Amino acid sequence: MQHSSINPRIAALSPYKPGKPVDEVARELGINDIVKLASNENPRGPGEKVQQAIAEAATELSRYPDGGGFALKSQLAEKIGVEPNQLTLGNGSNDVLDLIARVVLEPGAEAIIAEHSFVVYRLAVTCCGGDLVTVPAKEYGADLTAMQAAITDKTRLVFIANPNNPTGTRVSDRQLMDFLAAVPEHVWVVLDEAYREYVEDDDHLNGVSVLAEFPNLIVTRTFSKIYGLAAVRFGYSVSSPTFADLLNRARQPFNVNSLAMAAVMAALEDDDYVAQSVALNRAGMVQMTEGLTGLGYDYIPSAGNFVAFDCGEPGNDLFQRMLQEGVIVRAIAEYGLPNHVRVSIGLPAENERFLGVLAKVGANAAASSEMKAPGS
């Protein structure tokens, strides 16, 4: 029975389901040789500079971190070409997304998202008492024309992920610029660029570069993906100084820990690590998509470090069978794609392992039983 003093909006929410941890699978199934391709992580692990910085920062664990992140903000601002007072630091970009919703929304206000959008947008809006408006996708991606048409006097916030998770789709620069130019001043636009470093197109719009043109734009980014720092939890937003000031009023004290700040500052100096990670992902995406095609699966072209494909059956069924083989992927029914599975790009051997297991247990296994496993 639901307690009368519990917020019914919260009670109706489904908890966020992260990718299944390796340790949990090993414990439950007694499997030691496990490949995790469920959470869009950088498969390389952290760089040496980052590991050294964390070790040095660990000697000061008895001290609170710098609550304002002065040194980190200064370095990050210089790196991306903004002023430090435009930055808001978060415990992962999820933290900043939640902050934005809390600052902008109140009960009865509306927030617009595209179908198949990152589930955290829904959580953030709902927890603030806002009303969520979901606009149908176009070819699995955001339909900015339809999203613009959905804006009303009640709209306060629009979330756009570019590239989008879990589909990997992206909107064109022209579409995005036209949309930003058409959005009324009373509407804040969040441009989630968690995967922007993976985009190979040199002309891909850098949201930070147009902030001065669109004062109602907020750009969010993370160090959990290309920088390989998912475990330390660090993300940030870039906005006008005025809006950043509001976010920092709502931000929890010491929301970014000292180890995270040390790791990020070291990562910002390691351009080679980023370049090598991009190259690894490029080759892995070719390996993965060619393998899926060879096995007869349709996939959604992706600009990220993952690819979603139609597995020809309920995605959770394939997820469970692959789990038994020691390969962790992500079923994405909660994103409105019940027959799709999302798989992260891993190391070459991990990609090969995934494709081999898919050939063995996937819906197309019978048709491909005489085929040699891709990459083998």
WOJO-V353121 format. One record per backbone hydrogen bond with DSSP energy under -1.0 kcal/mol. NH is the residue of the N-H (numbers start at 0). CO is the residue of the C=O. If there is no record, write none. Layout:
nh:NH co:CO
nh:NH co:CO
This chain:
nh:5 co:2
nh:10 co:6
nh:11 co:7
nh:12 co:9
nh:24 co:20
nh:25 co:21
nh:26 co:22
nh:27 co:23
nh:28 co:24
nh:29 co:25
nh:33 co:31
nh:34 co:325
nh:36 co:327
nh:44 co:41
nh:50 co:46
nh:51 co:47
nh:52 co:48
nh:53 co:49
nh:54 co:50
nh:55 co:51
nh:56 co:52
nh:57 co:53
nh:58 co:55
nh:59 co:56
nh:60 co:57
nh:62 co:59
nh:68 co:65
nh:72 co:68
nh:73 co:69
nh:74 co:70
nh:75 co:71
nh:76 co:72
nh:77 co:73
nh:78 co:74
nh:79 co:75
nh:80 co:76
nh:81 co:76
nh:85 co:82
nh:86 co:83
nh:87 co:236
nh:89 co:234
nh:91 co:89
nh:96 co:92
nh:97 co:93
nh:98 co:94
nh:99 co:95
nh:100 co:96
nh:101 co:97
nh:102 co:98
nh:103 co:99
nh:104 co:100
nh:107 co:128
nh:108 co:105
nh:109 co:153
nh:110 co:130
nh:111 co:156
nh:112 co:132
nh:114 co:134
nh:120 co:117
nh:122 co:118
nh:123 co:119
nh:124 co:120
nh:125 co:121
nh:126 co:122
nh:128 co:125
nh:129 co:124
nh:130 co:108
nh:132 co:110
nh:134 co:112
nh:137 co:140
nh:140 co:137
nh:143 co:141
nh:146 co:142
nh:147 co:143
nh:148 co:144
nh:149 co:145
nh:150 co:147
nh:154 co:151
nh:155 co:109
nh:156 co:109
nh:157 co:187
nh:158 co:111
nh:159 co:189
nh:161 co:191
nh:163 co:168
nh:167 co:163
nh:175 co:171
nh:176 co:172
nh:177 co:173
nh:178 co:174
nh:179 co:175
nh:180 co:176
nh:181 co:177
nh:182 co:178
nh:186 co:183
nh:187 co:155
nh:188 co:215
nh:189 co:157
nh:190 co:217
nh:191 co:159
nh:192 co:219
nh:195 co:192
nh:197 co:194
nh:198 co:195
nh:203 co:200
nh:208 co:205
nh:209 co:206
nh:210 co:207
nh:213 co:209
nh:216 co:213
nh:217 co:188
nh:218 co:237
nh:219 co:190
nh:220 co:235
nh:222 co:233
nh:227 co:224
nh:228 co:222
nh:234 co:89
nh:235 co:220
nh:236 co:87
nh:237 co:218
nh:238 co:85
nh:243 co:239
nh:244 co:240
nh:245 co:241
nh:246 co:242
nh:247 co:243
nh:248 co:244
nh:249 co:245
nh:250 co:246
nh:254 co:251
nh:260 co:256
nh:261 co:257
nh:262 co:258
nh:263 co:259
nh:264 co:260
nh:265 co:261
nh:266 co:262
nh:267 co:263
nh:268 co:265
nh:269 co:266
nh:273 co:269
nh:274 co:270
nh:275 co:271
nh:276 co:272
nh:277 co:273
nh:278 co:274
nh:279 co:275
nh:280 co:276
nh:281 co:277
nh:282 co:278
nh:283 co:279
nh:284 co:280
nh:285 co:281
nh:286 co:282
nh:287 co:283
nh:288 co:284
nh:289 co:285
nh:290 co:286
nh:291 co:287
nh:292 co:288
nh:293 co:289
nh:294 co:290
nh:295 co:292
nh:296 co:291
nh:299 co:307
nh:302 co:167
nh:306 co:342
nh:308 co:340
nh:309 co:297
nh:310 co:338
nh:314 co:337
nh:316 co:313
nh:317 co:313
nh:318 co:314
nh:319 co:315
nh:320 co:316
nh:321 co:317
nh:322 co:318
nh:323 co:319
nh:325 co:322
nh:326 co:321
nh:327 co:34
nh:329 co:341
nh:331 co:339
nh:334 co:331
nh:335 co:332
nh:336 co:331
nh:339 co:336
nh:340 co:308
nh:341 co:329
nh:342 co:306
nh:343 co:36
nh:344 co:304
nh:350 co:346
nh:351 co:347
nh:352 co:348
nh:353 co:349
nh:354 co:350
nh:355 co:351
nh:356 co:352
nh:357 co:353
nh:358 co:354
nh:360 co:356
nh:361 co:357
nh:364 co:361
nh:367 co:363
nh:370 co:367
nh:375 co:372
